[in-house]
Each structure stands twice: as structure tokens, then as C-alpha cells.
Amino acid sequence: MSTGIRVASLEDIPEGEGIAVAKDVTGTADDIALLRDYDGSVWALDDTCTHETASLADGWVEGGYVECPLHSSKFCLKSGEVQGLPATKSTCPHRVEIRDGEVYLFPNEAP
């Protein structure tokens, strides 16, 4: 069983915002956005919006969703399911664990 990849400290991700982790660190096809909701939870989705080339890490996080900064497409933090146009394709979620204030990512594992 994998122990995950330590990718950030919890304090590195302000509530309501996100940070991107480079694909050369994660070994994935896309960078991964670590997104922190106002309840303190942290989620991980592929970083590139499925509608246009915009970083979801630069989007707005609230109420279990991230809104793309370019055209306001909305994605569920837990499932990656698209929740608002103009995007019509969901994005890929990844499992995250918080241990002692550190964020561990499990690329390509479902949450």
C-alpha cells in the first residue's frame, strides 16, 4: 500500500484557494490542483479545466466546489463531476490525506 507523496503543508493552502503540484512531481499527465474549502478539507483534482486551458488551482473554492477562473465552470471537489457550464466533461479526482499538518497525495487513486 502506498504512503502517498508529501506535496505541501496544510498552511501552504489558504482556505478558499488552491495550489498546483507539477506533474513531474506527481507522475500524472496533468498538474494536480490541491484545493482547500472553507471547512478546512483539502481535495485534489486535475489542474486543467476541461473547457479551456485554465488552472483550477487559480479558481475559487467554496461549498464543495471549485469555480474555474476563466469561464466560471464549476467542478465538485469530491468527485470531479462538472456542475456548471461551459464545461461539459468532468475532471479526475485524486485521494488526499492530511497527516500532522502535512498533505499527502495519492495520484490516480479515487478519494
Residue, then its C-alpha position, 0 to 999 in steps of 0.5 A: m500500500s502506498t504512503g502517498i507523496r508529501v506535496a505541501s503543508l496544510e498552511d501552504i493552502p489558504e482556505g478558499e484557494g488552491i495550489a498546483v503540484a507539477k506533474d513531474v512531481t506527481g507522475t500524472a499527465d496533468d498538474i494536480a490542483l490541491l484545493r482547500d474549502y472553507d471547512g478546512s478539507v483539502w481535495a485534489l483534482d486535475d489542474t486543467c479545466t476541461h473547457e479551456t486551458a485554465s488552472l483550477a488551482d487559480g479558481w475559487v473554492e467554496g461549498g464543495y466546489v471549485e469555480c474555474p477562473l476563466h469561464s466560471s465552470k464549476f467542478c465538485l471537489k469530491s468527485g470531479e463531476v462538472q456542475g456548471l457550464p461551459a464545461t461539459k466533461s468532468t475532471c479526475p479526482h485524486r485521494v488526499e490525506i492530511r497527516d500532522g499538518e502535512v498533505y499527502l497525495f495519492p495520484n490516480e487513486a479515487p478519494 
